[in-house]
Amino acid sequence: MANIGNYLLAEVMLWLMYAALLTAMVVAVISAVRSFRLRTESIAMSNRVPRRWIAWGVVVFTILLLAITCLLGSSQPLIINGISYTDRFWLKTTDGLIYSSIILFVIAGCFVIYGISGLNRKLKN
């Protein structure tokens, strides 16, 4: 009887995770569309670079990074707790998401260090 309860709990958790992922994706798309549409001309430039180019550059870079890391990800079967995982799609997707996260964290860290260093202010003077 306990196995049935654990199975149902696992199923409920999986469906909640799917719902949360779908909700996050919908909110992200709505936010991006709204951001692009409501951009006014008074804030159209940032350091002489059109903000629309920056926004599209970030979107395109993120999608390309995810696609490249998923394609380059490993599809070698894994054995975890005695269970063999051999689904090529999910193995490559998991690897791609892990590598993309690491790359984005490194890029964010570099920009934080650049911002803290004050190098941008030194170059303007």
PyMOL commands that set and color helices and strands:
alter all, ss='L'
color gray80, all
select helices_A, chain A and resi 2-37+41-43+51-72+88-117+119-124
alter helices_A, ss='H'
color red, helices_A
select strands_A, chain A and resi 45-46+49-50+78-80+83-85
alter strands_A, ss='S'
color yellow, strands_A
deselect
rebuild
show_as cartoon
